[in-house]
Amino acid sequence: MLGLANIYKYKKTTLAYILISCILYIWFAYYLERTEALKLIFLYTALFVLGYQILKTSGFYTSTSLSTGFRILVIISILFRLLFLFAIPNLSQDFYRFIWDGYMVLEGFNPYLKIPDNVVQWGTSIPLANELHNGMGTLNASHYTNYPPLNQLCFVLGNLFPGNSILSSVIGMRLIIIFADIGTLYFGKKLLEALKLPSNRIFWYILNPFIIIELTGNLHFEGVMIFFLVWSLYLLHKGYWKWAAVVFACSVSVKLIPLMFLPLFFWWFASASLSDQKNSQQKWISYAEPKGLSAFSGMTKLIGFYSIIGVTTLVFFLPFFTMEFVTNYSKTIGLWFGDFEFNASIYYILRALGYAITGYNEIAVIGKILPIISVLVILGFSFLRKNDSFLKLSTSILLVFTLYLFLSTTVHPWYIATLVMFCIFTNYRYPLVWSLVIVVSYLSYLGIGTADKSENLWIIAFEYIIVFSVFIWEVFSKKSCLKTIDCQSELDSDSKSEKKW
């Protein structure tokens, strides 16, 4: 009983913070309504303050993976998640669609071919069909599903949890997300250690109240995607690029987000002097080879890496594949760029300019231009910046996805979970700030301060003024890290000043 014994003997101050956090997490999970704005802001902010105090008083900045403090943080990370186990998500209704899709598969239907509105109208044998249909809301019920096949498998497994209720399915899916976070903790710690970075940085992600609430609490499967992505990068760093490709495809098959990172691996494979891989347990490029031959070998492996990812992903989609699926899926993905808008930043500025010039919402035009800019940003970071070390690769992933979100028409809170994960491998901390202020976007769901219940743009402006200010300050103050041959020295010096965070 290492955990209970050590917690009992541990610092009384830290224990008090842990107990108060448990109370607030329970309050948040079981006694908070989405419409209670002041309570939401109070609980969320208080949990961040307590989380910081837990890290500060637990010996976080001096602990190692073998220390008692580190083990205590692991235990409470799991404990905080388990507190949500029997709670129905209160900040998102997406889980109703997750359960619906899972039941569709269990009933032998292809979830990509049927819209819930039509299924209910025609009659169905799906358990709890009317309750699920009403719970998911008009937007979800009127569109085809956009969740990839491994995500669908998670929905199926969640519905197989004993019981035949919404709560039983929620518990089943929540356990999957909790196990995924434990996997992220394991591989994230190992990757930090392999990079000779402080392993306790993993708690910036694992103990972050935003991550606990959005992923475990609200049942968003970004946590499963991140688990596979971190596992894949760990394998890649160790030189097992073929297995890394398979696991990367699993990440893509949970959420499509990692697809945008693929071009960034170009220099990792193409460079004839891959600094990170010189220390790998399994060297897949011979450094005795002439430079040209070594580069050719790297390019061959790059093509192999992409091919394995492509084939594995297609295999996952194969059970659902029809021409109708291709049409429906591409149409649904396109809606995110051409129709939906929420919590955006640059897009809202351009939209305002469009109204001023033409008098209309120009999302049809702006929604086509912004993705093109995103693609150019990705290509620029892929080919103009030599991502030949893991530290530079992870920095590029962080910045590329940040700029993508800045240019997006829709930025739901859980989207930034990937940023929170990747900042631990870099010397950028703005995702941690964003994970705190992102809570105000929920006030826009409520239409607070507006007569027609639409988004309050002053609230959105408040969020992004903070985020952009920290982002710009960090980028310019640490710009040299993007220009140097290797960021390691700056990361080492940055890790010495982590107490500031």
N, C-alpha and C positions, 0 to 999 in steps of 0.2 A: 504494500500500500504506500509506495514512495510518494505519490502525489498528495494524498491526504495528510500524511505525516509531515511532509516538507511544507505544505501550505500552512499547516497549524503552527509550525515553528518559525515561519517566515516573518519578515518585517511586519509589524502591526500596522504601520501606515499603508503599506502596499496592500495588505489584506483588507483594510477598510475600504480602499479604493475599489478593490475587486468586488467586495460585497455590495457596495453602492451601485457599481456598474451592473451587477446581476439584477438588482431591483429595477433599475432603469430600463434594462433590456426587456425584462418581463413586462413592465409597464408599456413599453413601446410595442411589444409583440401582441399583447392581449387586450390592452385597454386604450389604444389609440385609434381614433377614427381619422380617416384621411382629411376630413373637413376641419379638423381641429388644428388650425394653423399655428397658433401660439404654442400649444403643447408640443407639436411636431418640432418646431424650431428649438424650443427649450430642451427637449430630450436629446435631440440630435447633437446640439452644441455641447450639452453637459457630458455626453458620452465621449466626445472628442477630447474635452478637457480631462476627463477621468482617464481616458486611454493614454494621453500624454503623461499624466502623473504616474500611472502604473509603470510605464517604460522608464520614467525618470527615477523612481524610487526602487525599482527592482534590480538595479545594477545593470540595466540594459546596455549602457555604453561601455561596460567593462566585461560583460559576460561572454562566454564562449559556448559552443554547442554542448560542452560537457559539464557546464556549470549548473548549479541548482537554479539560479535565476532563469537561465534559458529553458530548463525543463518546466519550471512553473509557468512561463509564458506560453509554452506549448499546451499545457493542461488547460489554462484558462481560455486559450484560443478556441479549443474544442468545446469547453463548457459554455462559453457565450453562444456558440452556434446551437448547441443542444437545447438551450433555453427557448429557442424558436420552434422546436420540433413539432409541437401540437397547435401551432398558431396558423390561422388562415391569413395569407398575405393581405396587408392593409393599405399598401401604397401602389399596388399594381393589380390589374385584373387579367393580365396575360395568362396566368396559370390556368384559367378556365379553358382557354384555347389549347394549352398543353395537354390537359386531361382529355379534351375532345379529340385531338389528333391521336392520342394514345389509344382511345377506345375505337376510333375509326380503323386503325391497323388491326387491333384485336378482333374486330368484327369482320375482317377480311376485305376492307375497302382501301382504296388508294387515297390517302388524305390530300394529295395534290390535285385531285380531279373533281372534288366536290366542295361547294361553298356551304357553310353551316346553315345559312338562311334557307337554302333550297332543300337541304336534307331534312330540316325540321318541318318545312312546309309539306314535303311529300310523305313524311312519316318515317320513323326509324326505330330500330331496336337498340340503339345506343343507350346504355344506362345513364340516367340523370340528364337526358338530352335537353329537356326544356330548361332545367336549372343552369346547365352549362351554357346554353345558348343565350339566356338572359344575362348571365354573369359576365360573359366575354365582351359584351357591348356591341354597338352597331358597327363600328369600324372593323373589328375582328370578324364579326359574323358575316360581313358582306364581301369578304375577300378570300382568295385562295391562301393556303398556308405558305409561309416562306421559310420554314424551319428545315434545315438539311437533314439527311437520313440518320446520322448518329444521334442528333437531337431527338428525332422521332423515336429512336430506340430508347432513349432516356424516358420519354413520355410513356412508352409501353411498359418499361420496367417499373416505373412509378405506379402505374395502375395495377400491377400485379401484387403490390403490397397487400397483405391480408386485410380484408374488409371490402365493402362496396359503397364507398362514400367519397365525397370530395376531400374530406379530411384524410382518409387513408391514402389517397393518391398524392396529396400534398406531402404527407410524411414520407412516402416512398421516394418522390422526387427530391425532397430536401435531404434525405440521407445520401443520395447520389452526389449532390452538390457538396455536402460536408466531406465525403470521402475524397472528392476531387480536390478540395482545399487542403486536405491532409497530404495528398500527393504533391500539390504545389509547394507546400511547406518542405517536404522531403527533398524534391529535386531542386527547388529554389535554393535551399541551404547548401546542397552539394555543389550547385553551380557557383554560388558565391565563394565557397571555399576553394573550388578549382581556379577561380579568378583571383584568389588571394584578397578578396574583399571581406569585410566583417560579415559573418554569417547571421548576426542579429538583425541585419537590415531586412530580412524576410518578414519581420514583424510589422514593418511599415505597411505591408500588404495584409498579412494574416490577422493582425489585431486592429486594423483600421475599421472603425465603426461603419463607414460607408460600405466597405466590402461585406461585412457581416450582415448589415441590414439589406443591402440591395441584392446580394447573391443568395445567401442562406434565407434571409427573411422574405424577400419578394420573389424568390425562385427564378432568378435569371441565370441562364446556363452559360454566361460568359465565364463563370468559374470553371466549368468543365473544359471549355475551349482553351482557357489560359493554362490549365493543368497539362493538356496535351502539348501546347506550344512550348512551355518551359521544359517539359520532358524531352521534346524534340531537340531543342537548342542545347540541352545538356548532352544528349547523344552526339550531336554534331560537334560540339566542343571536344568530346572525347575521341572523335574520329570515326564514329560509327554512322557514316552519312546515309547508308542505305536504310538502316532502321530509323534514323532520324526522319527520312523522307516518309516512311510509312506512318509514323506517329504524327508528323506534320499534317498528313492527309486526314488523320482522325480529327485534328483540330479544325481543319477546313470543313469537315463533315458535321461539325457541331455548329459552327458559325462561319460564314464566308469571309470574315474580316482578314484572316491571315493570308488570303490570296494576294492582297495588295503589298505584302512584304516580300513576295517571291523575287522580284527584280533586284532587291537589295542584297541578295546572296551572290550576285555576279562576281564581285571582286574577292569574296571569300574563297570561291573555287578557282577563279581565273588567275589570281596572283600567284607568282612562283615562290613567294616568301611569306607564307601564312604564319604570322607570328604566334597566334594562339595555338595553332596545331603542332608547333614544334615541341610542345610539352604534352601532347596527347599520348594516351596509352597505346593507341594504334595509329601509326603514321601511314596515311594513304597516298602521300606524295613523297617520292624519293628525292632527298635534297642533294643526292650525288648526280642527279640527272642534269643535263644542260638546261639552261633557263628556258629556251624555246620548247624543248620536249616536256619540261615540267609544266609549263603553261598549257600546252596541248592536253596533257593528262588532266589538269584541273578543269579545262573546258569540257572534256569528255565526261568527267564526273558531274559537272554542273548539269549537262544534258540528262545524265542518268538520274540525278536528283529530281529534276523537274518531271521526268518521265514517270518515275515511281510515284510521285505525288499525284500526277494526272491520272494514271491507271488505277491507283488505289481509290481515289475519289470517285472515279467512274464506276468502280465495282460497288461502292457503297450506294450509289444512286441507281444502279441497275435494276433492283427489284421494283422500283417505282417508275421505270422509264417507259414512256410512250410519247408520241409526238404532241399529244394534248398536254402532257406534263411539261414539255419544253415551252409550249406557248403560255401556259398558266404561270409557270414559275418565273419566266422572264418578264411577264406582264406585272407580276406582283413586286419583283425587285425594282422594276422601273418606276412603280408608284412612289417609292421612297425618295426618288430624285425629282419627280415631276408633279406630285400632288400633295405630299405631306409636309408640314412645317411645324416645328416645335423647338423652342429653346435654342434657336440659331443665333449666330453673331454677325458675321460678315454678310450672310444672305439677307438678314433683316435690314441692314444698312442699304444694300443694293435694292431691296424691295421698296424701301422708302423713296429712294431716288427714282425708281420706276413709276411709283404713284405720282411723284412730283412732275415727272416729264410727260407721261402718257395718261395718267389718271386711272391706270389699271394695275392689278397685280401681275407682274411679269414673270411669275414662277416658271411658266412654260419655256421662256427664253433663258432666264437665269439658271434654272435647274439643269439646263444642257451645258451651259458654259462652265459652271463651277466644277463638275466632274472632269472636264477636260483640263482645267487648271490643276486639279488634284493629280491627274495622270502625269502631267508635266513635272510636278513637284516630286513624285515618286521616281520618275526617270532621272531627274536631276540628281537626287540623292543616290541613285543606283549606279550611275556611270560617271558622274563628275566628282563623287566623293569615294575614296578608296576604302571600302568597308572590309578590310582584310584582317581585322582583329575583332574579337567578340565585343570588346568595349565600344568600338566605333560602330559595329553592326547594331548593337542594342540602342545606342544613341540615335542612329538613323531611324530605326523602327519607332522609337519614341517620338521624334520630331515629325516624321512623315505622318503618323497617325494623328498627332496633335493638329497639324495643318489641315489634314483631311476633315477633322471634326470642326475646325474653325470655318471651313468652306461648306459644311453640310447644311442642308435645309432642316434636318431633324437631328437633335442631339438629346436622346433620353439619358437620364442620369447614369444608368448602368453601363453605358457605352465607354465611360472613362476608366472602367476597371482595368483595362489593358494598359492604360497609361500609368496607373498606380503600380502595377506589377513591374513594368520596365524601368521606372525611375530608380528602382533599387540597384540597378546595374550601372547607373550613370551618376553624374554629379548634378542632375537637375531635380528640383523638389517641387516645382509648380503643380504637378499632378496631386500632391498631398494637399495643397491649398485648394485646388479645384474640388477635391473630394469632400472638403468641408463646405464650401459655399454653394455647391451644386444643389443642396437641399432647397434653396430658394426657388428652384425651377418647379417644385411641387406646388408652390403658391400660385403659379401660373395655371396649373390644372384647375384650381378653384376659381380663377378669374378674380382674385382679390384686387380691389381697387379699380375695377372696371364695371361698367353698367351692364355690358352684354356677356359677361362671364368669359371674355376672350383673354388671351395672355396679356399680362401687364408688362409693357415693354420697359418701364422704369425698373422693375424687378430684374428683368433679363439684363438690362444695362448695368445694374449694380453687380450682378454676378460676373459679367465679362470684363468690367473695368478692373476688378480685382485680379481676375485670371490673366488678362492681357498685361497688366502692369507687372505682375510677378514673372510672367513668361518673358517679356521683353527685357526686364532687368537681368534675369538669369542668362538669357541668350547673349546679351551684349557683355555681361561681366565675365562669362565663361566662353566667349567666342573663340578664344585661343585653342580650346580643346578640340574644336572642329577643324583647326588648321594644322595642329601638330601631327607628327608621324604616329605618335601613340599617346592616348589619353591616360595611360596608367599612372604617370607621375602626378597628374592633377587629381585623379581619383584618390590616390594615396593621401595627398595633402588634404583633400576634401574630407576624407574619412576621419582625419584627426580633429576636424572641427564639427563633427556630427552633433555634439551637445547643443549646438545652436538650434537644431531641429528637434 
